[in-house]
């Protein structure tokens, strides 16, 4: 029984660690997608996939400085958010 409880706690902690960030900016304040992409590309990102995550943050998959990246950004300012 104890091992089942320990396993459940560990799985819950792992899920929380992998949770995506959430942004609470009203959609009418969001930077237009085209403008955001230009801003990010001017910072050296090569965007492979762009999407809005479940938490309403901009999410970019691609490359920067030759490394694969998955980054989240505030939709109003374009500032990078750390998980």
Rosetta blueprint (number, residue, H / E / L):
1 X L
2 X H
3 X H
4 X H
5 X H
6 X H
7 X H
8 X H
9 X H
10 X H
11 X H
12 X H
13 X H
14 X H
15 X H
16 X H
17 X H
18 X L
19 X L
20 X L
21 X L
22 X L
23 X L
24 X L
25 X L
26 X L
27 X H
28 X H
29 X H
30 X L
31 X L
32 X L
33 X H
34 X H
35 X H
36 X H
37 X H
38 X H
39 X H
40 X H
41 X H
42 X H
43 X L
44 X L
45 X E
46 X E
47 X E
48 X E
49 X E
50 X E
51 X E
52 X E
53 X L
54 X L
55 X L
56 X L
57 X L
58 X E
59 X E
60 X E
61 X E
62 X E
63 X E
64 X E
65 X L
66 X L
67 X E
68 X E
69 X E
70 X E
71 X E
72 X E
73 X E
74 X L
75 X L
76 X L
77 X L
78 X L
79 X L
80 X E
81 X E
82 X L
83 X L
